Amino acid sequence: MAAALTAHDLIAKHRPTLDQALEAIRTRAYWSPHPEHPKAYGESGSLDMAAGKAAFDALLGTRLDLGQPGTDGWVGGEVSPYGLALGVEYPHADVDVLLPAMKAGQRAWRDAGAEIRAVVCLEILKRISDRTHAFAHAVMHTSGQAFMMAFQAGGPHAQDRGLEAVAYAYVEQVRTPDTAEWTKPQGKKAPLALTKAFTPVPRGIALLIGCNTFPTWNGYPGLFASLATGNAVLVKPHPRAVLPLALTVQVAREVLAEAGFDPNLVALAAERPGEGIAKTLAVRPEIRIIDYTGSTSFGDWLEANARQAQVYTEKAGVNTVLVESTDDYKGMLSNLAFSLSLYSGQMCTTPQNLLIPRDGIRTEDGPRTFDEVVADLARSVDGLLGDDARANALLGAIVNPDVKARLEAAAGLGEVALASRGISNPDFPDAVVRTPVIVKLDGAKPDDEAAYMSECFGPVSFAVAVDSAGDAVELLRRTVREKGAMTVGAYTVDPEVEAAVQEACLEEAAQLSLNLTGGVYVNQTAAFSDFHGSGGNPAANSALTDGAFVANRFRVVEVRREA
């Protein structure tokens, strides 16, 4: 039996970390309590690389019994993009039994207060961090990310985003004091005097609808924002990526129980093949908050139909990079090549459209024509991925057949500047590994517009010829307004072009990266400093993470008494 976690011990252990997180979101400076290097975990006494792999292997072919009420069967069937059948079974829930059980624990969780909820959440994150190596394998074999990316993005970076959400949740809850003495003068009469108490109260049960590509990175912000603000959380993973979130639920339930709270505050809703329970759950009256990452069509459906819930969505967009001029041509090409290649373009932040004037661009070594820029970028990608071992470490595996189909169809949309090629993975012969394709399109042709104005998720990029920098800015603006964008990039040494791009992004609410030529890439964001999405264009209605992402997960209820 695990030892009880007292409030005093949890505050002593985690309050310093919470305070550092609060300072980080205030200053936006770099900070992370979660090491990025795999060896740091063995050295700190946590699970090392070998133990983490062994822990993952021990899960294969087992039944993950979470002890949830309402379990009416067992489901599973995940197959890794690397070809490994996981064979893990998860509880299938009778939600008519599970949801009331989840609601039962909310009163004590609400009454615990913002600080206790925050430090309990930090204890959950700490235990997840201690198992980062095992989680990395779970993320790798459900998302198709290469191991190092799964380790970093699925581990410390996801944990950072969860902690960031806890910090924002704490700030918003303590913005209003617990109590206040109110006195209003009445002239010659005795003043009016009231004692007022203010309590943050949760909306209800939150539903987290997980995604296939980044189950923890995209899942932790909503999970911890809801939990830290007093809500129970029902986790509905993507059917192909259950394991990372099921392990998360397991850890959360253990910590809640040890801290004296109802473990049913966090529960798992795994589904049978083809069951499609997300739609059913989303409109139940008990569900008051929904977090979703995935397709635009289902995100739009949630926003239109889950009227009883506060819905937070991250959907699809058409990410764009404008290339007008540069004073570091080689650095620009290298940076773009990495951005296009990382995780085979299966990131919601990967650039898709490269807008380049048809007359070419200016560089520190003289002008380059449109064709030269595109050819040089293709060579840069080829150079980056020329070694198969290095390519496997960057590309990972194609996550599902739809991505592969889009990749193959893209070659027929225009002139292929860089053909995609298959790469064998000696460790995982069944993995589908493909390099990016770059296709030339003409921004003035209606037929081409149909291609570049649609999201083509995966390792597909379009080099779009435009008449001028001004036309590129206008096309960028229209793309963000009509299709949305999680990221925008621009390369220019012209102050007027830079100002025009910046103004377009400010007006259309798109996050902008300018002239990246080093080790920071347009498709990467840092917790506590960068905002992921803006919530201000069609790609997402929320940002990870800002005050708006957490503040409407609870309401403040006031009780007044005469003093």
VOGU-3710 file (C-alpha; in Angstrom, 3 decimals, decimal comma):
1> maaaltahdl> 0,000/0,000/0,000  1,467/3,360/-1,012  2,071/5,925/1,695  -0,424/8,757/1,933  0,531/12,065/0,378  -0,200/14,870/2,847  -1,018/18,402/1,754  1,964/19,676/3,742  4,369/17,290/2,023  3,006/18,017/-1,448
11> iakhrptldq> 3,274/21,774/-0,941  6,798/21,488/0,437  7,827/19,288/-2,475  6,192/21,090/-5,385  5,508/24,710/-4,402  9,028/25,804/-5,479  8,461/24,301/-8,935  5,062/25,974/-9,188  6,621/29,312/-8,252  9,299/28,892/-10,920
21> aleairtray> 6,617/28,090/-13,500  4,662/31,201/-12,485  7,792/33,289/-12,939  8,517/31,675/-16,309  5,084/32,479/-17,763  5,491/36,032/-16,488  8,941/36,660/-17,992  8,622/34,296/-21,009  12,274/33,327/-20,467  13,612/29,819/-21,109
31> wsphpehpka> 12,954/27,386/-18,273  12,162/23,701/-17,931  12,323/21,336/-14,952  12,274/18,305/-17,266  15,621/17,247/-18,808  15,697/16,761/-22,583  18,602/14,311/-22,671  17,822/10,620/-22,137  20,920/10,008/-20,006  19,818/12,598/-17,450
41> ygesgsldma> 17,115/10,256/-16,204  19,408/7,389/-15,315  21,812/9,756/-13,584  19,005/11,269/-11,493  17,967/7,861/-10,182  14,815/7,608/-12,260  14,137/4,962/-14,882  17,145/4,747/-17,175  17,043/3,843/-20,866  17,259/0,070/-20,398
51> agkaafdall> 14,740/0,007/-17,562  12,343/2,186/-19,544  12,497/-0,133/-22,546  11,993/-3,139/-20,256  8,995/-1,452/-18,634  7,464/-0,835/-22,066  8,160/-4,388/-23,213  6,508/-5,706/-20,053  3,294/-3,913/-21,009  2,997/-5,663/-24,375
61> gtrldlgqpg> 0,306/-8,306/-24,489  -1,067/-7,382/-21,049  -4,333/-6,055/-19,690  -4,085/-2,557/-18,182  -6,647/-2,728/-15,384  -7,241/0,775/-14,049  -9,785/-0,256/-11,427  -12,452/1,966/-12,944  -16,145/1,487/-12,135  -18,447/0,509/-14,976
71> tdgwvggevs> -15,968/-1,665/-16,872  -18,068/-3,885/-19,135  -15,369/-5,410/-21,314  -11,867/-5,060/-22,704  -10,655/-3,468/-25,925  -7,341/-3,055/-27,722  -5,753/-3,679/-31,081  -3,072/-0,972/-31,434  -0,436/-1,733/-34,058  2,698/0,389/-34,095
81> pyglalgvey> 3,535/2,313/-37,289  6,788/0,389/-36,935  4,904/-2,901/-37,358  4,734/-4,074/-33,743  1,368/-5,326/-32,444  1,119/-3,889/-28,919  -1,507/-6,350/-27,722  -2,486/-4,193/-24,727  -6,093/-4,386/-23,532  -7,877/-1,490/-21,889
91> phadvdvllp> -11,136/-1,245/-19,921  -14,238/-0,446/-21,934  -16,572/1,716/-19,893  -20,310/1,738/-19,394  -20,463/5,525/-19,269  -23,826/5,462/-17,492  -21,941/3,979/-14,546  -18,597/5,733/-14,986  -19,778/9,327/-15,366  -21,739/9,473/-12,066
101> amkagqrawr> -18,733/7,912/-10,315  -16,487/10,615/-11,751  -18,840/13,357/-10,618  -18,952/12,031/-7,056  -15,373/13,064/-6,296  -15,609/16,649/-7,549  -16,877/18,220/-4,319  -13,839/17,268/-2,255  -11,563/18,164/-5,175  -13,253/21,569/-5,489
111> dagaeiravv> -13,001/22,235/-1,762  -9,287/21,388/-1,713  -8,489/24,758/-3,297  -6,258/25,920/-6,108  -2,914/25,318/-4,408  -3,606/21,723/-3,381  -4,968/20,906/-6,819  -1,858/22,422/-8,400  0,629/20,453/-6,303  -1,305/17,197/-6,800
121> cleilkrisd> -1,076/17,830/-10,548  2,649/18,471/-10,184  3,053/15,160/-8,360  1,310/13,423/-11,276  3,681/15,138/-13,703  6,694/14,231/-11,565  5,789/10,544/-11,628  5,210/10,679/-15,362  8,601/12,349/-15,715  10,211/9,552/-13,699
131> rthafahavm> 8,848/7,111/-16,301  9,780/9,221/-19,331  11,708/6,410/-21,046  8,733/4,043/-20,895  6,392/6,801/-22,068  8,774/7,562/-24,952  8,457/4,019/-26,289  4,683/4,190/-25,884  4,568/7,446/-27,864  6,984/6,133/-30,491
141> htsgqafmma> 4,966/2,973/-31,105  1,621/4,726/-31,352  2,553/7,917/-33,209  5,382/6,758/-35,470  7,765/9,390/-34,127  11,418/8,378/-34,077  12,623/7,521/-30,581  14,451/10,757/-29,802  11,523/12,883/-30,908  9,092/10,653/-28,994
151> fqaggphaqd> 11,330/10,984/-25,951  11,545/14,770/-26,105  8,167/15,807/-27,532  6,220/13,018/-25,840  8,170/13,338/-22,591  9,719/16,554/-21,233  8,107/18,901/-23,746  4,653/17,422/-23,085  5,272/17,577/-19,346  6,303/21,228/-19,708
161> rgleavayay> 3,028/21,990/-21,488  1,092/20,249/-18,718  2,929/22,208/-16,034  2,379/25,411/-17,982  -1,372/24,746/-17,977  -1,295/24,174/-14,208  0,524/27,476/-13,703  -1,994/29,414/-15,799  -4,866/27,666/-14,015  -3,441/28,635/-10,638
171> veqvrtpdta> -2,978/32,273/-11,668  -6,543/32,600/-12,879  -8,030/30,976/-9,776  -6,132/33,095/-7,237  -6,807/36,302/-9,146  -9,876/36,670/-6,924  -9,245/36,496/-3,147  -10,867/33,779/-1,049  -12,604/36,351/1,156  -13,196/40,088/1,307
181> ewtkpqgkka> -14,631/42,541/3,826  -16,889/45,034/2,048  -17,985/48,292/3,625  -20,021/50,995/1,915  -20,406/54,378/3,684  -23,983/55,598/4,134  -23,422/59,167/5,301  -24,974/59,650/8,737  -26,282/56,099/8,761  -24,275/53,108/9,774
191> plaltkaftp> -22,214/51,754/6,868  -23,313/48,693/4,968  -20,960/45,832/5,758  -20,701/42,429/4,168  -18,317/39,525/4,421  -17,848/37,886/1,027  -16,425/34,467/0,147  -15,347/33,568/-3,388  -14,950/29,978/-4,538  -13,710/28,755/-7,931
201> vprgiallig> -16,148/26,018/-8,936  -15,572/23,554/-11,770  -17,819/23,405/-14,796  -18,196/19,632/-14,552  -16,643/16,668/-16,302  -14,090/17,467/-19,015  -13,694/15,260/-22,075  -10,231/15,034/-23,609  -10,317/13,664/-27,169  -6,766/12,581/-27,923
211> cntfptwngy> -4,910/12,673/-31,232  -2,793/10,045/-32,984  0,346/12,053/-33,705  1,068/13,795/-30,376  -1,068/12,070/-27,726  0,732/13,538/-24,700  1,987/16,854/-26,093  -1,458/17,817/-27,348  -3,303/16,026/-24,545  -1,592/17,270/-21,394
221> pglfaslatg> -2,540/20,965/-21,641  -6,279/20,275/-21,622  -6,044/17,424/-19,126  -4,101/19,412/-16,542  -5,932/22,698/-17,173  -9,233/20,975/-16,413  -7,955/18,955/-13,462  -6,210/21,923/-11,853  -9,408/23,978/-12,050  -11,414/21,340/-10,194
231> navlvkphpr> -12,940/19,310/-13,009  -12,954/15,552/-13,402  -11,398/14,466/-16,717  -12,525/11,647/-18,985  -9,738/10,762/-21,414  -10,878/9,404/-24,807  -7,691/8,484/-26,683  -7,344/8,054/-30,411  -7,892/4,335/-31,152  -4,391/4,036/-32,616
241> avlplaltvq> -2,720/5,887/-29,700  -4,287/4,653/-26,472  -1,249/3,502/-24,498  0,440/6,860/-23,672  -2,793/8,371/-22,348  -3,848/5,158/-20,596  -0,532/5,196/-18,711  -1,152/8,846/-17,883  -4,583/7,991/-16,468  -3,039/5,167/-14,455
251> varevlaeag> -0,492/7,513/-12,856  -3,103/10,209/-12,185  -5,437/7,737/-10,464  -2,610/6,463/-8,259  -1,606/9,949/-7,141  -5,176/11,114/-6,524  -5,862/8,092/-4,336  -2,651/8,537/-2,350  -3,485/12,221/-1,828  -6,874/11,291/-0,378
261> fdpnlvalaa> -9,020/12,132/-3,382  -11,312/10,002/-5,502  -9,236/8,328/-8,228  -12,296/8,433/-10,490  -11,598/12,127/-11,036  -9,522/10,857/-13,977  -10,747/7,954/-16,095  -10,207/6,355/-19,488  -12,774/5,832/-22,245  -11,226/3,408/-24,729
271> erpgegiakt> -13,463/2,265/-27,553  -14,276/-0,799/-29,592  -13,321/-0,767/-33,302  -15,631/1,557/-35,194  -17,571/2,507/-32,068  -17,001/6,248/-32,477  -17,816/7,147/-28,887  -16,426/10,695/-29,146  -19,651/11,962/-30,741  -21,793/10,212/-28,163
281> lavrpeirii> -19,792/11,475/-25,202  -19,447/14,998/-26,573  -23,170/15,761/-26,351  -23,902/14,157/-22,986  -25,122/16,695/-20,429  -22,463/15,635/-17,893  -19,682/16,740/-20,269  -19,085/20,452/-19,701  -15,615/20,919/-21,231  -14,119/19,379/-24,373
291> dytgstsfgd> -10,512/19,468/-25,578  -9,932/18,225/-29,112  -7,018/18,032/-31,538  -7,645/16,680/-35,021  -9,503/17,239/-38,262  -11,319/20,449/-39,100  -14,534/18,595/-39,910  -14,886/16,985/-36,483  -13,670/20,109/-34,703  -16,357/22,118/-36,483
301> wleanarqaq> -18,922/19,453/-35,559  -17,974/19,696/-31,888  -18,209/23,476/-31,888  -21,643/23,322/-33,537  -23,182/20,409/-31,628  -21,645/20,170/-28,149  -23,606/23,212/-27,046  -23,626/22,278/-23,363  -19,809/22,292/-23,207  -16,995/24,795/-23,415
311> vytekagvnt> -15,126/23,476/-26,477  -11,403/23,994/-27,095  -10,219/22,863/-30,524  -6,985/22,635/-32,446  -7,890/21,763/-36,019  -6,109/21,976/-39,349  -4,532/24,871/-41,185  -2,311/25,701/-44,121  1,025/26,793/-42,709  2,912/29,191/-44,944
321> vlvestddyk> 6,456/30,504/-45,313  7,139/33,615/-47,405  10,614/33,712/-48,981  11,508/37,167/-50,314  15,194/37,700/-49,467  17,854/36,546/-47,039  21,344/37,382/-45,855  22,054/33,749/-44,941  20,972/31,667/-47,907  22,621/28,447/-46,788
331> gmlsnlafsl> 21,245/28,813/-43,261  17,750/29,476/-44,621  17,822/26,369/-46,810  19,136/24,212/-43,978  16,497/25,491/-41,571  13,672/24,957/-44,034  14,910/21,475/-44,983  14,826/20,380/-41,359  11,379/21,920/-40,823  9,947/20,109/-43,850
341> slysgqmctt> 11,501/16,776/-42,872  10,965/16,485/-39,110  8,564/13,608/-38,304  7,774/13,299/-42,003  5,837/16,574/-41,928  3,236/15,026/-39,595  3,132/18,041/-37,296  0,338/20,592/-37,194  3,061/23,255/-37,387  4,993/21,931/-40,414
351> pqnlliprdg> 5,189/24,434/-43,309  3,211/23,456/-46,375  3,258/26,433/-48,747  6,481/28,232/-49,649  5,569/31,514/-51,362  8,443/32,641/-53,614  8,403/35,499/-56,158  8,554/34,047/-59,672  11,351/36,520/-60,493  13,434/35,081/-57,662
361> irtedgprtf> 14,899/36,355/-54,402  17,875/38,387/-53,208  20,640/36,721/-51,207  23,997/37,805/-49,764  25,638/36,233/-52,834  23,353/37,752/-55,438  19,954/36,906/-56,899  18,493/33,402/-57,148  15,685/32,564/-59,522  12,531/30,776/-58,377
371> devvadlars> 13,743/27,550/-59,962  17,168/27,885/-58,365  15,698/28,427/-54,894  13,455/25,395/-55,200  16,256/23,235/-56,617  18,645/24,346/-53,876  16,037/23,546/-51,204  15,521/20,107/-52,745  19,273/19,485/-52,610  19,331/20,634/-48,983
381> vdgllgddar> 16,595/18,150/-48,066  18,436/15,423/-49,987  21,650/16,256/-48,183  19,930/16,196/-44,798  18,317/12,815/-45,463  21,021/11,250/-47,626  22,195/8,938/-44,862  19,493/6,349/-44,097  20,270/6,108/-40,384  20,045/9,868/-39,986
391> anallgaivn> 16,901/9,952/-42,114  15,182/7,342/-39,952  16,045/9,331/-36,831  14,434/12,465/-38,299  11,526/11,089/-40,271  10,117/8,390/-38,033  7,343/6,365/-39,655  4,228/7,335/-41,594  1,457/7,241/-39,000  -1,401/5,944/-41,146
401> pdvkarleaa> -2,298/4,948/-44,732  -4,079/8,270/-45,401  -0,803/10,174/-45,055  0,902/7,798/-47,467  -1,948/8,185/-49,967  -1,766/12,001/-49,839  1,984/11,873/-50,300  1,681/9,689/-53,387  -1,141/11,767/-54,862  0,751/15,037/-54,384
411> aglgevalas> 3,247/14,120/-57,100  0,465/14,451/-59,655  -0,486/17,994/-58,672  2,377/19,816/-60,410  6,026/19,663/-61,401  7,937/17,583/-58,871  11,057/19,392/-57,678  11,928/16,711/-55,137  10,529/13,203/-55,395  9,757/11,260/-52,260
421> rgisnpdfpd> 11,660/8,053/-51,705  11,171/5,139/-49,377  13,776/4,342/-46,741  14,180/0,975/-45,044  14,475/0,829/-41,273  16,696/-2,119/-40,300  15,253/-2,243/-36,784  11,635/-2,161/-37,980  11,329/-3,673/-41,486  7,545/-3,094/-41,596
431> avvrtpvivk> 7,796/0,670/-40,975  6,754/2,948/-43,844  9,413/5,671/-43,969  9,236/8,303/-46,717  11,169/11,478/-47,466  9,286/14,703/-48,338  8,013/15,640/-51,767  8,282/19,218/-53,042  5,911/20,201/-55,850  6,045/23,422/-57,870
441> ldgakpddea> 2,756/25,280/-58,284  1,735/28,595/-59,845  -0,084/31,000/-57,564  -1,887/32,513/-60,554  -3,488/29,272/-61,763  -6,927/28,343/-60,366  -6,221/24,621/-60,695  -3,072/24,964/-58,624  -4,895/27,074/-56,040  -7,162/24,153/-55,210
451> aymsecfgpv> -4,048/22,232/-54,130  -2,163/24,830/-52,128  -5,271/26,224/-50,428  -6,062/22,815/-48,912  -4,188/21,194/-46,064  -2,147/18,217/-47,289  -1,096/16,696/-43,966  2,177/14,820/-44,204  5,569/15,251/-45,919  4,187/17,380/-48,758
461> sfavavdsag> 5,272/20,933/-49,566  4,276/23,261/-52,364  6,677/25,843/-53,788  4,207/28,447/-55,022  5,357/31,042/-57,561  3,841/34,488/-56,948  4,153/37,724/-58,895  5,716/39,840/-56,141  6,362/40,140/-52,441  3,162/42,170/-52,164
471> davellrrtv> 1,200/39,366/-53,804  2,844/36,877/-51,449  1,714/38,903/-48,419  -1,837/39,087/-49,738  -1,906/35,358/-50,452  -0,539/34,708/-46,987  -3,225/36,908/-45,479  -5,998/35,171/-47,436  -4,687/31,718/-46,574  -4,692/32,444/-42,845
481> rekgamtvga> -8,093/34,091/-42,955  -9,794/31,348/-44,961  -7,906/28,208/-43,941  -6,085/29,122/-40,752  -2,448/28,553/-39,812  -0,722/27,295/-36,700  2,556/28,825/-37,893  3,784/31,417/-40,369  7,389/31,989/-41,374  9,043/34,704/-43,441
491> ytvdpeveaa> 12,502/35,379/-44,845  13,198/38,956/-45,801  15,836/41,634/-45,317  13,475/44,318/-46,599  12,006/46,337/-43,682  8,873/47,151/-45,663  8,201/43,516/-46,508  8,859/42,512/-42,915  6,428/45,158/-41,681  3,778/44,035/-44,169
501> vqeacleeaa> 4,106/40,367/-43,133  3,996/41,277/-39,465  0,888/43,412/-39,944  -0,860/40,632/-41,861  -0,119/38,176/-39,055  -1,258/40,612/-36,374  -4,511/41,284/-38,197  -5,183/37,618/-38,960  -3,894/36,354/-35,568  -1,136/34,027/-36,757
511> qlslnltggv> 2,083/33,265/-34,890  5,068/34,511/-36,937  8,726/33,432/-37,050  11,136/35,708/-38,931  14,426/34,766/-40,595  15,121/31,516/-38,731  18,475/30,186/-39,920  19,883/28,433/-36,836  18,720/25,745/-34,430  15,202/27,077/-33,842
521> yvnqtaafsd> 12,547/25,984/-36,342  9,157/27,331/-37,326  7,416/24,097/-36,337  8,752/24,050/-32,774  7,464/25,992/-29,770  8,767/26,226/-26,224  6,431/25,955/-23,241  6,326/28,898/-20,831  7,459/31,224/-23,629  5,876/30,488/-27,023
531> fhgsggnpaa> 2,167/30,302/-27,707  1,100/27,312/-29,798  -1,606/28,640/-32,089  -3,455/31,847/-31,332  -7,120/30,907/-31,158  -7,736/33,768/-33,557  -7,859/32,038/-36,947  -9,626/28,922/-38,281  -6,779/26,550/-37,375  -7,687/26,633/-33,673
541> nsaltdgafv> -10,110/28,369/-31,343  -7,628/28,302/-28,451  -3,937/28,776/-27,754  -1,564/26,590/-25,781  -1,329/28,066/-23,284  -2,782/31,413/-22,269  -5,244/32,706/-19,688  -8,183/32,177/-22,012  -7,332/28,472/-22,255  -7,966/27,945/-18,537
551> anrfrvvevr> -10,171/30,759/-17,248  -13,489/29,448/-18,559  -12,978/25,956/-17,139  -14,288/27,253/-13,822  -16,572/30,002/-12,562  -16,332/31,992/-9,332  -19,312/31,643/-7,006  -19,811/34,242/-4,283  -21,448/33,840/-0,868  -22,299/37,095/0,960
561> rea> -23,126/37,543/4,634  -23,815/40,607/6,693  -20,796/41,401/8,778
//
